[in-house]
């Protein structure tokens, strides 16, 4: 029997030894004399008994893990599609079989809350797939949405808006640089509603989300603009030299876009303000203002900034 030594406050009633062994069979025995101190302990792990011929452990009775993308976590039964029954034989009355399957799917949704989750989680998976987000990020977004449903924060707001705000919050928590426009491009809501709902969820759910850094957006913006690596490195250098003064009360996307625009001028790989603005999702006026502020902080000539940097 595989044993793991654990220190307990209780001691063996026979010899007084305080070192007890916890076995995988649900018994706790004394390490010194072997007396079984406690039995019939509930084991919440998977069932490793083998119910088939042959040796080895089988997981056929363990079941899959909970799926947060299912409204019932995937723990209920579901009639599989197809024309074969449980024994593998062909079903003759296919119309009746399809009707039973539809009734079974309707029975899995018991109330309006579960119906809301079915719609929302499908929408969340759709947006996450189109944005090529990792599964761990999508799971956190689904967890945020479920918390919002539990606290009844969905009332008065659209499902699409709360789903998009949950995804944006998960992106911020995972340091995955995505703008509101990136999320809104794949959602059925606009940027303003997503931002408003995101701020509401962050306040009500007390989400710990730090401020976004312009450095997180530079690699993606440079890739979309197809500029050489020297421009990207120079943009990082510009932000490093500017310090915290350039970050005060300014949007990170605008600062990142202005630093790339300035780095392109220095490296003779200029992109127009319209091109940079289209990639960053800001206006040309924002880029001009941030560009002038960076030049003022670094004491550069806006007309010819490469002479001093």
Secondary structure, 3 states (H helix, E strand, C coil): CCEEEEECCCCCCCCCCCEEEEECCCCEEECCCCCEEECCCCCCCCCCCCCCCCCCCCCCCCCCCCCCCCCCCCCCCCCCCCCECCCCCECCCHHHHHHHHHHHHHHHCCCHHHHHHHHHHHHHHHHHHHCCCCHHHHHHHHHHHHHHHHCCCCCCCCHHHHHHHHHHHHHHHCCCCCCHHHHHHHCCCCHHHHHHHHHHHHHHCCCCCCCCCCHHHHHHHHHHHCCCHHHHHHHHHHHHHHHHHHCCCCCHHHHHHHHHHHHHHHCCCCCCHHHHHHHHCCCHHHHHHHHHHHHHHHCCCCCCHHHCC
